């Protein structure tokens, strides 16, 4: 579980998952959800900050 929250790119996540013997589909899906969540919230927060100026 902790592997899916490590910083790094998708390639690095796969390599570390292979070395650690983790379930790659779990690590990759959590990493992608984390990326999408960060992008979504960054956009929403950015729009909110622009609106308040």
PDB file with one MODEL, atoms N, CA, C and O in Angstrom:
MODEL        1
ATOM      1  N   UNK A   1       0.823  -1.196   0.000  1.00  0.00           N
ATOM      2  CA  UNK A   1       0.000   0.000   0.000  1.00  0.00           C
ATOM      3  C   UNK A   1       0.865   1.258   0.000  1.00  0.00           C
ATOM      4  O   UNK A   1       0.546   2.221  -0.696  1.00  0.00           O
ATOM      5  N   UNK A   2       1.931   1.263   0.754  1.00  0.00           N
ATOM      6  CA  UNK A   2       2.769   2.452   0.858  1.00  0.00           C
ATOM      7  C   UNK A   2       3.437   2.781  -0.475  1.00  0.00           C
ATOM      8  O   UNK A   2       3.735   3.944  -0.748  1.00  0.00           O
ATOM      9  N   UNK A   3       3.672   1.773  -1.301  1.00  0.00           N
ATOM     10  CA  UNK A   3       4.309   2.018  -2.591  1.00  0.00           C
ATOM     11  C   UNK A   3       3.465   2.907  -3.492  1.00  0.00           C
ATOM     12  O   UNK A   3       4.006   3.659  -4.302  1.00  0.00           O
ATOM     13  N   UNK A   4       2.168   2.831  -3.363  1.00  0.00           N
ATOM     14  CA  UNK A   4       1.296   3.601  -4.250  1.00  0.00           C
ATOM     15  C   UNK A   4       1.309   5.089  -3.919  1.00  0.00           C
ATOM     16  O   UNK A   4       0.819   5.891  -4.714  1.00  0.00           O
ATOM     17  N   UNK A   5       1.851   5.479  -2.778  1.00  0.00           N
ATOM     18  CA  UNK A   5       1.890   6.886  -2.390  1.00  0.00           C
ATOM     19  C   UNK A   5       3.284   7.488  -2.429  1.00  0.00           C
ATOM     20  O   UNK A   5       3.470   8.627  -2.001  1.00  0.00           O
ATOM     21  N   UNK A   6       4.264   6.756  -2.929  1.00  0.00           N
ATOM     22  CA  UNK A   6       5.616   7.295  -3.045  1.00  0.00           C
ATOM     23  C   UNK A   6       5.680   8.322  -4.170  1.00  0.00           C
ATOM     24  O   UNK A   6       4.973   8.187  -5.168  1.00  0.00           O
ATOM     25  N   UNK A   7       6.522   9.349  -4.022  1.00  0.00           N
ATOM     26  CA  UNK A   7       6.665  10.312  -5.116  1.00  0.00           C
ATOM     27  C   UNK A   7       7.458   9.689  -6.264  1.00  0.00           C
ATOM     28  O   UNK A   7       8.287   8.803  -6.062  1.00  0.00           O
ATOM     29  N   UNK A   8       7.182  10.170  -7.453  1.00  0.00           N
ATOM     30  CA  UNK A   8       7.897   9.678  -8.628  1.00  0.00           C
ATOM     31  C   UNK A   8       6.962   9.523  -9.800  1.00  0.00           C
ATOM     32  O   UNK A   8       5.747   9.671  -9.667  1.00  0.00           O
ATOM     33  N   UNK A   9       7.527   9.229 -10.932  1.00  0.00           N
ATOM     34  CA  UNK A   9       6.746   9.043 -12.152  1.00  0.00           C
ATOM     35  C   UNK A   9       6.191   7.636 -12.252  1.00  0.00           C
ATOM     36  O   UNK A   9       6.483   6.777 -11.420  1.00  0.00           O
ATOM     37  N   UNK A  10       5.393   7.412 -13.272  1.00  0.00           N
ATOM     38  CA  UNK A  10       4.751   6.118 -13.460  1.00  0.00           C
ATOM     39  C   UNK A  10       5.784   5.020 -13.686  1.00  0.00           C
ATOM     40  O   UNK A  10       5.636   3.912 -13.170  1.00  0.00           O
ATOM     41  N   UNK A  11       6.820   5.321 -14.447  1.00  0.00           N
ATOM     42  CA  UNK A  11       7.866   4.322 -14.705  1.00  0.00           C
ATOM     43  C   UNK A  11       8.579   3.901 -13.439  1.00  0.00           C
ATOM     44  O   UNK A  11       8.840   2.718 -13.220  1.00  0.00           O
ATOM     45  N   UNK A  12       8.893   4.883 -12.604  1.00  0.00           N
ATOM     46  CA  UNK A  12       9.566   4.587 -11.341  1.00  0.00           C
ATOM     47  C   UNK A  12       8.679   3.745 -10.429  1.00  0.00           C
ATOM     48  O   UNK A  12       9.160   2.849  -9.736  1.00  0.00           O
ATOM     49  N   UNK A  13       7.375   4.044 -10.436  1.00  0.00           N
ATOM     50  CA  UNK A  13       6.445   3.278  -9.610  1.00  0.00           C
ATOM     51  C   UNK A  13       6.430   1.806 -10.031  1.00  0.00           C
ATOM     52  O   UNK A  13       6.419   0.913  -9.183  1.00  0.00           O
ATOM     53  N   UNK A  14       6.429   1.563 -11.328  1.00  0.00           N
ATOM     54  CA  UNK A  14       6.396   0.187 -11.828  1.00  0.00           C
ATOM     55  C   UNK A  14       7.678  -0.550 -11.452  1.00  0.00           C
ATOM     56  O   UNK A  14       7.627  -1.696 -11.004  1.00  0.00           O
ATOM     57  N   UNK A  15       8.824   0.099 -11.632  1.00  0.00           N
ATOM     58  CA  UNK A  15      10.099  -0.542 -11.310  1.00  0.00           C
ATOM     59  C   UNK A  15      10.175  -0.867  -9.816  1.00  0.00           C
ATOM     60  O   UNK A  15      10.561  -1.974  -9.444  1.00  0.00           O
ATOM     61  N   UNK A  16       9.810   0.088  -8.965  1.00  0.00           N
ATOM     62  CA  UNK A  16       9.848  -0.157  -7.528  1.00  0.00           C
ATOM     63  C   UNK A  16       8.853  -1.251  -7.143  1.00  0.00           C
ATOM     64  O   UNK A  16       9.141  -2.074  -6.274  1.00  0.00           O
ATOM     65  N   UNK A  17       7.687  -1.264  -7.784  1.00  0.00           N
ATOM     66  CA  UNK A  17       6.700  -2.310  -7.514  1.00  0.00           C
ATOM     67  C   UNK A  17       7.200  -3.689  -7.897  1.00  0.00           C
ATOM     68  O   UNK A  17       6.962  -4.662  -7.182  1.00  0.00           O
ATOM     69  N   UNK A  18       7.897  -3.776  -9.030  1.00  0.00           N
ATOM     70  CA  UNK A  18       8.455  -5.066  -9.456  1.00  0.00           C
ATOM     71  C   UNK A  18       9.510  -5.531  -8.470  1.00  0.00           C
ATOM     72  O   UNK A  18       9.524  -6.696  -8.073  1.00  0.00           O
ATOM     73  N   UNK A  19      10.401  -4.619  -8.071  1.00  0.00           N
ATOM     74  CA  UNK A  19      11.460  -4.974  -7.126  1.00  0.00           C
ATOM     75  C   UNK A  19      10.872  -5.407  -5.789  1.00  0.00           C
ATOM     76  O   UNK A  19      11.357  -6.364  -5.184  1.00  0.00           O
ATOM     77  N   UNK A  20       9.844  -4.725  -5.323  1.00  0.00           N
ATOM     78  CA  UNK A  20       9.246  -5.033  -4.027  1.00  0.00           C
ATOM     79  C   UNK A  20       8.293  -6.223  -4.086  1.00  0.00           C
ATOM     80  O   UNK A  20       7.871  -6.727  -3.045  1.00  0.00           O
ATOM     81  N   UNK A  21       7.949  -6.675  -5.286  1.00  0.00           N
ATOM     82  CA  UNK A  21       7.024  -7.795  -5.424  1.00  0.00           C
ATOM     83  C   UNK A  21       5.588  -7.413  -5.123  1.00  0.00           C
ATOM     84  O   UNK A  21       4.795  -8.251  -4.694  1.00  0.00           O
ATOM     85  N   UNK A  22       5.249  -6.151  -5.345  1.00  0.00           N
ATOM     86  CA  UNK A  22       3.899  -5.663  -5.054  1.00  0.00           C
ATOM     87  C   UNK A  22       2.959  -5.942  -6.232  1.00  0.00           C
ATOM     88  O   UNK A  22       3.400  -6.271  -7.333  1.00  0.00           O
ATOM     89  N   UNK A  23       1.678  -5.806  -5.977  1.00  0.00           N
ATOM     90  CA  UNK A  23       0.657  -5.946  -7.010  1.00  0.00           C
ATOM     91  C   UNK A  23       0.704  -4.687  -7.882  1.00  0.00           C
ATOM     92  O   UNK A  23       0.303  -3.609  -7.442  1.00  0.00           O
ATOM     93  N   UNK A  24       1.190  -4.825  -9.107  1.00  0.00           N
ATOM     94  CA  UNK A  24       1.412  -3.663  -9.970  1.00  0.00           C
ATOM     95  C   UNK A  24       0.124  -2.943 -10.337  1.00  0.00           C
ATOM     96  O   UNK A  24       0.120  -1.717 -10.450  1.00  0.00           O
ATOM     97  N   UNK A  25      -0.951  -3.665 -10.522  1.00  0.00           N
ATOM     98  CA  UNK A  25      -2.213  -3.003 -10.874  1.00  0.00           C
ATOM     99  C   UNK A  25      -2.689  -2.113  -9.734  1.00  0.00           C
ATOM    100  O   UNK A  25      -3.235  -1.036  -9.973  1.00  0.00           O
ATOM    101  N   UNK A  26      -2.487  -2.553  -8.503  1.00  0.00           N
ATOM    102  CA  UNK A  26      -2.868  -1.752  -7.333  1.00  0.00           C
ATOM    103  C   UNK A  26      -1.998  -0.499  -7.231  1.00  0.00           C
ATOM    104  O   UNK A  26      -2.511   0.599  -7.013  1.00  0.00           O
ATOM    105  N   UNK A  27      -0.698  -0.662  -7.385  1.00  0.00           N
ATOM    106  CA  UNK A  27       0.224   0.474  -7.272  1.00  0.00           C
ATOM    107  C   UNK A  27      -0.046   1.494  -8.376  1.00  0.00           C
ATOM    108  O   UNK A  27      -0.121   2.693  -8.105  1.00  0.00           O
ATOM    109  N   UNK A  28      -0.193   1.033  -9.609  1.00  0.00           N
ATOM    110  CA  UNK A  28      -0.408   1.935 -10.741  1.00  0.00           C
ATOM    111  C   UNK A  28      -1.758   2.642 -10.631  1.00  0.00           C
ATOM    112  O   UNK A  28      -1.842   3.845 -10.876  1.00  0.00           O
ATOM    113  N   UNK A  29      -2.811   1.915 -10.266  1.00  0.00           N
ATOM    114  CA  UNK A  29      -4.134   2.554 -10.174  1.00  0.00           C
ATOM    115  C   UNK A  29      -4.173   3.604  -9.060  1.00  0.00           C
ATOM    116  O   UNK A  29      -4.772   4.664  -9.242  1.00  0.00           O
ATOM    117  N   UNK A  30      -3.555   3.334  -7.927  1.00  0.00           N
ATOM    118  CA  UNK A  30      -3.514   4.332  -6.853  1.00  0.00           C
ATOM    119  C   UNK A  30      -2.670   5.538  -7.244  1.00  0.00           C
ATOM    120  O   UNK A  30      -3.011   6.676  -6.921  1.00  0.00           O
ATOM    121  N   UNK A  31      -1.577   5.283  -7.936  1.00  0.00           N
ATOM    122  CA  UNK A  31      -0.727   6.392  -8.360  1.00  0.00           C
ATOM    123  C   UNK A  31      -1.471   7.281  -9.361  1.00  0.00           C
ATOM    124  O   UNK A  31      -1.391   8.507  -9.276  1.00  0.00           O
ATOM    125  N   UNK A  32      -2.184   6.681 -10.295  1.00  0.00           N
ATOM    126  CA  UNK A  32      -2.936   7.463 -11.277  1.00  0.00           C
ATOM    127  C   UNK A  32      -4.075   8.242 -10.616  1.00  0.00           C
ATOM    128  O   UNK A  32      -4.327   9.393 -10.973  1.00  0.00           O
ATOM    129  N   UNK A  33      -4.758   7.624  -9.662  1.00  0.00           N
ATOM    130  CA  UNK A  33      -5.825   8.341  -8.945  1.00  0.00           C
ATOM    131  C   UNK A  33      -5.256   9.524  -8.166  1.00  0.00           C
ATOM    132  O   UNK A  33      -5.882  10.581  -8.086  1.00  0.00           O
ATOM    133  N   UNK A  34      -4.066   9.341  -7.594  1.00  0.00           N
ATOM    134  CA  UNK A  34      -3.428  10.437  -6.869  1.00  0.00           C
ATOM    135  C   UNK A  34      -3.105  11.584  -7.824  1.00  0.00           C
ATOM    136  O   UNK A  34      -3.331  12.748  -7.494  1.00  0.00           O
ATOM    137  N   UNK A  35      -2.582  11.263  -9.001  1.00  0.00           N
ATOM    138  CA  UNK A  35      -2.269  12.301  -9.983  1.00  0.00           C
ATOM    139  C   UNK A  35      -3.518  13.043 -10.437  1.00  0.00           C
ATOM    140  O   UNK A  35      -3.521  14.273 -10.496  1.00  0.00           O
ATOM    141  N   UNK A  36      -4.582  12.308 -10.761  1.00  0.00           N
ATOM    142  CA  UNK A  36      -5.824  12.946 -11.192  1.00  0.00           C
ATOM    143  C   UNK A  36      -6.425  13.816 -10.098  1.00  0.00           C
ATOM    144  O   UNK A  36      -6.950  14.895 -10.374  1.00  0.00           O
ATOM    145  N   UNK A  37      -6.349  13.348  -8.856  1.00  0.00           N
ATOM    146  CA  UNK A  37      -6.882  14.121  -7.739  1.00  0.00           C
ATOM    147  C   UNK A  37      -6.116  15.422  -7.551  1.00  0.00           C
ATOM    148  O   UNK A  37      -6.719  16.474  -7.344  1.00  0.00           O
ATOM    149  N   UNK A  38      -4.804  15.357  -7.620  1.00  0.00           N
ATOM    150  CA  UNK A  38      -3.983  16.560  -7.471  1.00  0.00           C
ATOM    151  C   UNK A  38      -4.281  17.546  -8.592  1.00  0.00           C
ATOM    152  O   UNK A  38      -4.420  18.743  -8.340  1.00  0.00           O
ATOM    153  N   UNK A  39      -4.380  17.064  -9.818  1.00  0.00           N
ATOM    154  CA  UNK A  39      -4.666  17.945 -10.956  1.00  0.00           C
ATOM    155  C   UNK A  39      -6.042  18.576 -10.812  1.00  0.00           C
ATOM    156  O   UNK A  39      -6.202  19.770 -11.065  1.00  0.00           O
ATOM    157  N   UNK A  40      -7.039  17.792 -10.411  1.00  0.00           N
ATOM    158  CA  UNK A  40      -8.394  18.306 -10.252  1.00  0.00           C
ATOM    159  C   UNK A  40      -8.453  19.369  -9.163  1.00  0.00           C
ATOM    160  O   UNK A  40      -9.011  20.446  -9.374  1.00  0.00           O
ATOM    161  N   UNK A  41      -7.881  19.073  -7.999  1.00  0.00           N
ATOM    162  CA  UNK A  41      -7.940  20.034  -6.903  1.00  0.00           C
ATOM    163  C   UNK A  41      -7.104  21.275  -7.188  1.00  0.00           C
ATOM    164  O   UNK A  41      -7.474  22.373  -6.772  1.00  0.00           O
ATOM    165  N   UNK A  42      -5.991  21.121  -7.885  1.00  0.00           N
ATOM    166  CA  UNK A  42      -5.180  22.287  -8.240  1.00  0.00           C
ATOM    167  C   UNK A  42      -5.979  23.218  -9.140  1.00  0.00           C
ATOM    168  O   UNK A  42      -5.915  24.439  -8.996  1.00  0.00           O
ATOM    169  N   UNK A  43      -6.724  22.644 -10.057  1.00  0.00           N
ATOM    170  CA  UNK A  43      -7.540  23.463 -10.954  1.00  0.00           C
ATOM    171  C   UNK A  43      -8.653  24.175 -10.188  1.00  0.00           C
ATOM    172  O   UNK A  43      -8.901  25.362 -10.405  1.00  0.00           O
ATOM    173  N   UNK A  44      -9.323  23.448  -9.291  1.00  0.00           N
ATOM    174  CA  UNK A  44     -10.407  24.054  -8.518  1.00  0.00           C
ATOM    175  C   UNK A  44      -9.891  25.145  -7.580  1.00  0.00           C
ATOM    176  O   UNK A  44     -10.508  26.204  -7.459  1.00  0.00           O
ATOM    177  N   UNK A  45      -8.781  24.896  -6.927  1.00  0.00           N
ATOM    178  CA  UNK A  45      -8.196  25.895  -6.028  1.00  0.00           C
ATOM    179  C   UNK A  45      -7.719  27.103  -6.827  1.00  0.00           C
ATOM    180  O   UNK A  45      -7.888  28.243  -6.396  1.00  0.00           O
ATOM    181  N   UNK A  46      -7.128  26.855  -7.983  1.00  0.00           N
ATOM    182  CA  UNK A  46      -6.679  27.956  -8.836  1.00  0.00           C
ATOM    183  C   UNK A  46      -7.836  28.836  -9.290  1.00  0.00           C
ATOM    184  O   UNK A  46      -7.722  30.062  -9.292  1.00  0.00           O
ATOM    185  N   UNK A  47      -8.939  28.220  -9.671  1.00  0.00           N
ATOM    186  CA  UNK A  47     -10.109  29.003 -10.076  1.00  0.00           C
ATOM    187  C   UNK A  47     -10.653  29.805  -8.905  1.00  0.00           C
ATOM    188  O   UNK A  47     -11.073  30.949  -9.079  1.00  0.00           O
ATOM    189  N   UNK A  48     -10.649  29.215  -7.711  1.00  0.00           N
ATOM    190  CA  UNK A  48     -11.125  29.921  -6.526  1.00  0.00           C
ATOM    191  C   UNK A  48     -10.241  31.104  -6.168  1.00  0.00           C
ATOM    192  O   UNK A  48     -10.744  32.149  -5.754  1.00  0.00           O
ATOM    193  N   UNK A  49      -8.948  30.957  -6.320  1.00  0.00           N
ATOM    194  CA  UNK A  49      -8.030  32.057  -6.022  1.00  0.00           C
ATOM    195  C   UNK A  49      -8.159  33.188  -7.018  1.00  0.00           C
ATOM    196  O   UNK A  49      -8.082  34.358  -6.644  1.00  0.00           O
ATOM    197  N   UNK A  50      -8.354  32.852  -8.287  1.00  0.00           N
ATOM    198  CA  UNK A  50      -8.506  33.880  -9.318  1.00  0.00           C
ATOM    199  C   UNK A  50      -9.806  34.651  -9.097  1.00  0.00           C
ATOM    200  O   UNK A  50      -9.848  35.866  -9.289  1.00  0.00           O
ATOM    201  N   UNK A  51     -10.859  33.953  -8.695  1.00  0.00           N
ATOM    202  CA  UNK A  51     -12.153  34.584  -8.474  1.00  0.00           C
ATOM    203  C   UNK A  51     -12.130  35.588  -7.324  1.00  0.00           C
ATOM    204  O   UNK A  51     -12.862  36.577  -7.358  1.00  0.00           O
ATOM    205  N   UNK A  52     -11.305  35.349  -6.311  1.00  0.00           N
ATOM    206  CA  UNK A  52     -11.267  36.209  -5.138  1.00  0.00           C
ATOM    207  C   UNK A  52     -10.333  37.416  -5.295  1.00  0.00           C
ATOM    208  O   UNK A  52     -10.212  38.215  -4.366  1.00  0.00           O
ATOM    209  N   UNK A  53      -9.695  37.561  -6.408  1.00  0.00           N
ATOM    210  CA  UNK A  53      -8.778  38.697  -6.605  1.00  0.00           C
ATOM    211  C   UNK A  53      -9.500  39.881  -7.103  1.00  0.00           C
ATOM    212  O   UNK A  53      -8.891  40.927  -7.326  1.00  0.00           O
TER     213      UNK A  53
ENDMDL
END
